[in-house]
Amino acid sequence: MKAEKKSVSHKIKIARGQLDAVLKMIEDDQYCVDISTQLLAAQALLKSANQQILEAHIRCCVSEAIESGTEAKRTEKVEEALQLMEKMARG
């Protein structure tokens, strides 16, 4: 992975903590809006971490393939990135 591991790991750990808190809120029958708010916060962190990983992939892996790879390798790396970006846009 080419992304800054410390930053991505930190975001994932915070999101994991938020999800643990959401499970507790559900078990404790907390207010729905509060649960939803926490879920949205966890989703935002996961989306941010994913974007950071995708950006690093494009800057490193895709760039390397464009500079020194075969046509097939360039196409493969670009298509991977495009597919991930499409998935991110849908969800």
Residue frames as qw, qx, qy, qz and C-alpha x, y, z in Angstrom:
[[0.000, 0.891, 0.454, 0.000, 0.00, 0.00, 0.00],
 [0.469, 0.340, 0.024, 0.815, 1.41, 3.36, -1.04],
 [0.270, -0.816, -0.188, -0.475, -0.85, 5.59, 1.10],
 [0.012, 0.516, -0.578, 0.631, 0.40, 6.99, 4.38],
 [0.546, -0.211, -0.811, 0.017, -0.26, 4.00, 6.62],
 [0.190, -0.179, -0.608, 0.750, -0.31, 5.94, 9.88],
 [0.304, 0.098, 0.016, -0.947, -2.99, 8.36, 8.67],
 [0.611, -0.062, -0.586, -0.529, -5.18, 5.66, 7.07],
 [0.484, -0.157, -0.821, 0.258, -4.83, 3.37, 10.10],
 [0.011, -0.124, -0.474, 0.872, -5.79, 6.21, 12.42],
 [0.483, 0.031, -0.180, -0.857, -8.98, 6.91, 10.46],
 [0.644, -0.080, -0.714, -0.261, -9.91, 3.22, 10.38],
 [0.357, -0.133, -0.769, 0.514, -9.34, 2.86, 14.12],
 [0.210, 0.102, 0.279, -0.931, -11.53, 5.88, 14.85],
 [0.606, 0.008, -0.406, -0.684, -14.25, 4.48, 12.58],
 [0.556, -0.094, -0.824, 0.062, -14.00, 1.11, 14.34],
 [0.120, -0.144, -0.630, 0.754, -14.46, 2.88, 17.68],
 [0.405, 0.087, -0.008, -0.910, -17.48, 4.72, 16.32],
 [0.643, -0.032, -0.630, -0.434, -19.00, 1.46, 15.07],
 [0.396, -0.133, -0.823, 0.386, -18.45, -0.14, 18.48],
 [0.110, 0.156, 0.398, -0.897, -20.24, 2.85, 20.01],
 [0.534, 0.039, -0.336, -0.775, -23.09, 2.47, 17.50],
 [0.565, -0.113, -0.813, -0.082, -23.54, -1.17, 18.48],
 [0.212, -0.203, -0.696, 0.656, -23.72, -0.14, 22.13],
 [0.288, 0.118, 0.069, -0.948, -26.22, 2.60, 21.28],
 [0.594, -0.044, -0.584, -0.551, -28.39, 0.05, 19.49],
 [0.494, -0.165, -0.824, 0.223, -28.17, -2.39, 22.40],
 [0.123, -0.264, -0.531, 0.796, -29.05, 0.44, 24.80],
 [0.143, 0.703, 0.682, 0.144, -32.01, 1.46, 22.60],
 [0.207, -0.416, -0.028, 0.885, -30.68, 4.99, 22.05],
 [0.395, 0.716, 0.192, -0.543, -32.37, 7.65, 19.96],
 [0.782, 0.415, 0.409, 0.222, -32.44, 6.76, 16.24],
 [0.336, 0.928, -0.047, 0.156, -31.14, 10.13, 15.05],
 [0.357, -0.794, 0.491, 0.025, -28.13, 9.88, 17.36],
 [0.782, -0.076, 0.590, 0.184, -27.35, 6.40, 16.01],
 [0.650, 0.673, 0.289, 0.203, -27.70, 7.60, 12.44],
 [0.049, 0.972, -0.226, 0.047, -25.42, 10.56, 13.12],
 [0.527, -0.583, 0.605, 0.122, -22.70, 8.26, 14.44],
 [0.784, 0.239, 0.538, 0.198, -23.09, 5.95, 11.45],
 [0.462, 0.871, 0.093, 0.142, -22.69, 8.90, 9.09],
 [0.196, -0.886, 0.420, 0.028, -19.54, 9.97, 10.91],
 [0.688, -0.269, 0.650, 0.177, -18.05, 6.47, 10.59],
 [0.709, 0.546, 0.410, 0.176, -18.96, 6.37, 6.90],
 [0.220, 0.967, -0.118, 0.041, -17.26, 9.72, 6.33],
 [0.397, -0.701, 0.582, 0.111, -14.06, 8.46, 7.92],
 [0.740, 0.047, 0.645, 0.186, -14.10, 5.27, 5.87],
 [0.570, 0.774, 0.249, 0.118, -14.74, 7.25, 2.71],
 [0.008, -0.951, 0.309, 0.027, -11.86, 9.58, 3.52],
 [0.564, -0.460, 0.667, 0.161, -9.50, 6.67, 4.18],
 [0.736, 0.348, 0.556, 0.167, -10.56, 5.00, 0.94],
 [0.395, 0.916, 0.048, 0.053, -10.04, 8.21, -1.02],
 [0.243, -0.830, 0.491, 0.103, -6.57, 8.59, 0.48],
 [0.674, -0.158, 0.697, 0.190, -5.70, 5.04, -0.58],
 [0.651, 0.612, 0.427, 0.137, -7.06, 5.54, -4.09],
 [0.171, 0.972, -0.154, -0.039, -5.17, 8.82, -4.51],
 [0.399, -0.641, 0.634, 0.166, -1.92, 7.14, -3.46],
 [0.734, 0.167, 0.639, 0.157, -2.63, 4.29, -5.87],
 [0.528, 0.817, 0.209, 0.097, -3.07, 6.72, -8.74],
 [0.024, -0.944, 0.326, 0.041, -0.01, 8.78, -7.80],
 [0.378, -0.550, 0.738, 0.106, 2.25, 5.74, -7.41],
 [0.609, 0.067, 0.785, 0.089, 1.03, 2.52, -9.01],
 [0.572, 0.727, 0.378, -0.022, -0.79, 4.04, -11.97],
 [0.121, 0.933, -0.284, -0.187, 1.97, 6.59, -12.58],
 [0.403, -0.476, 0.752, 0.214, 4.64, 3.87, -12.50],
 [0.641, 0.306, 0.697, 0.096, 2.67, 1.76, -14.97],
 [0.436, 0.882, 0.153, -0.093, 2.26, 4.74, -17.31],
 [0.030, -0.877, 0.445, 0.176, 5.95, 5.62, -17.14],
 [0.067, -0.530, 0.836, 0.125, 7.53, 2.19, -17.39],
 [0.615, 0.092, 0.752, -0.219, 4.90, -0.44, -18.00],
 [0.176, 0.146, 0.808, 0.543, 3.60, -2.12, -21.09],
 [0.341, -0.182, -0.304, -0.871, 0.45, -0.90, -22.79],
 [0.620, -0.351, -0.675, -0.192, -1.46, -3.77, -21.17],
 [0.468, -0.300, -0.565, 0.609, -0.12, -2.85, -17.70],
 [0.018, 0.003, 0.052, -0.998, -1.00, 0.84, -18.22],
 [0.488, -0.259, -0.471, -0.688, -4.51, -0.06, -19.29],
 [0.608, -0.331, -0.713, 0.112, -4.94, -2.47, -16.37],
 [0.335, -0.244, -0.465, 0.782, -3.89, 0.08, -13.74],
 [0.183, -0.048, -0.105, -0.976, -6.00, 2.87, -15.22],
 [0.561, -0.288, -0.601, -0.491, -9.04, 0.58, -15.43],
 [0.512, -0.316, -0.698, 0.388, -8.57, -0.50, -11.79],
 [0.127, -0.179, -0.286, 0.933, -8.55, 3.13, -10.69],
 [0.341, -0.108, -0.331, -0.873, -11.56, 4.01, -12.83],
 [0.571, -0.328, -0.726, -0.200, -13.56, 1.08, -11.45],
 [0.405, -0.337, -0.598, 0.604, -12.80, 2.11, -7.88],
 [0.043, 0.094, 0.053, -0.993, -13.75, 5.71, -8.60],
 [0.455, -0.222, -0.546, -0.667, -17.03, 4.52, -10.12],
 [0.553, -0.376, -0.731, 0.133, -17.78, 2.43, -7.02],
 [0.257, -0.255, -0.410, 0.837, -17.01, 5.39, -4.78],
 [0.203, -0.047, -0.202, -0.957, -19.35, 7.61, -6.79],
 [0.548, -0.306, -0.642, -0.439, -22.20, 5.09, -6.42],
 [0.693, -0.468, -0.547, 0.026, -21.85, 4.51, -2.79]]
